[in-house]
Amino acid sequence: MEKIFLLLCLIIIITSNSINVDARHHISKKTKSKKVNNAPSPIEGSVNEPSPSPVSPPVSPVSSPTSNVVPSDPSYGGGPALNPEEDCIFDVMEYGAVGDGSTDDTEAFIAAWKAACQVESAVLLAPADRIFMITSTIFYGPCKPGLEFRVNGVLMTPEGPDCWPKKDSKRQWIVFYKLDNMTFTGTGTIEGNGEKWWELPCKPHRGPNGSTLPGPCDSPSMIRFFMSSNLTVRGLRIQNSPMFHMKFDGCEGVLIDQLSISSPKLSPNTDGIHIEDTKSVGIYNSVIANGDDCISIGPGCSNVEIEAVTCGPSHGISIGSLGVHNSQACVSNITVRNAIIRDSDNGVRIKTWQGGSGSVTGLSFDTIQMENVRNCIIIDQYYCLSKGCRNETSAVSVGDISYRNIKGTYDVRSAPIHFACSDTVACTNITMSEVELLPHEGELMEDPFCWNAYGIQQTLTIPPIDCLQDGMPLAIGEAVDYSCSI
């Protein structure tokens, strides 16, 4: 009997020790997970800059990845692994955000960013059913690769210029700087509260019935990516920006997919997507309605593909303006295909200033449906914001431009095709094929216009464009450097 009693005591002691070991393991697991969330900021020098990944051209949205791969978490002492969803998501609510639409949540976003920046394939989350107001902020890199900024709720600016903090820049709101392999995505809305900015009395813009209304002064662009690479922007709704909705400056390797961008037709300078000094860009499956250019492509851009985009109302898809203040501008290899442009001031446009240099070359506009568009196809090498611009002998060279399968209707207030090329630097190698444009209402008021434009019609054009000259010009004008290497 005594031996049995001793055996029972020994079993109880062993079982108790096993429970204590499991409890210590559970506490240890929680502590390790918490340390990830309190990591110091990379701006303070705690993380070395990652070696840059090779930049590849944007891939088709069909084959593009839909989510970042979350790495496996280590197991501790043979126990269960940490949940990767819990370990790699940095919810701004856990960093002090309130999300009531009036409280300033800027510090919570910065704290969550600093923590997520140091974890590979981390997700900074602004959850659904919350409205987060933040002030002008720069989210700095470098960060560990695979960082995702996910907005499922509403992220918005302060309510107009009177509520904008005096210490903050009035030219930008959210800036992503020096990042590689980052995704900006979500099912939520980015709200710009632009109405009060559009009413500022410093820049005139068109109002109803030909009237002039006031416009913005120093107004912030909503979202800017600067000096970054291998970026993905997907799925968001971006609306009512004080100025440009989204800008890419000095970037390489950009995929934009399934965006909705909107602001009123008369909101001034509210370009949808603007890219400048940026290479290898794909813009796909997006709908943009705004008060200025649907997509604008500035100097220093190459290898840009735009496909399955709907624009309107807007000022169309624009290359330029280029060559302002006698500057050099280089743009090459731009493709726009399977697009719809409706109720817009322009369709596909190239606009350059007199006096510039450089070149625009290798542009293809293919399968575009126009619906009630003024200036469906336009090259304007006399772009000017006033009546005081002088005609100059140098210009940005424009050549190797293809217009294929462009059909639909135009607003008869302007000729549907307008090629106004420099007096001394002709537009060359323009190809027209299957271009059929009919009046939206009424009858044709003006024939297509050409000035110093050379090219070929592979098929008959409607309306006929008899003014396009065959062959090449005899001279190219004065000795200006039209070469570009970008």
Salt bridges, closest charged atoms under 4 A:
GLU148 OE2 - ARG150 NE 2.64
ASP168 OD1 - LYS167 NZ 3.09
ASP218 OD1 - ARG171 NE 3.22
ASP249 OD2 - ARG224 NH2 2.98
ASP257 OD2 - ARG234 NE 3.58
GLU276 OE1 - HIS274 NE2 2.91
ASP292 OD1 - HIS315 ND1 3.54
ASP293 OD1 - ARG349 NH2 3.22
ASP293 OD2 - LYS351 NZ 3.54
GLU305 OE2 - ARG337 NH1 2.92
GLU307 OE1 - ARG337 NH1 3.50
ASP345 OD2 - ARG206 NH2 2.34
ASP345 OD2 - HIS315 NE2 3.56
GLU371 OE1 - ARG342 NE 3.03
ASP411 OD2 - ARG413 NH2 2.78
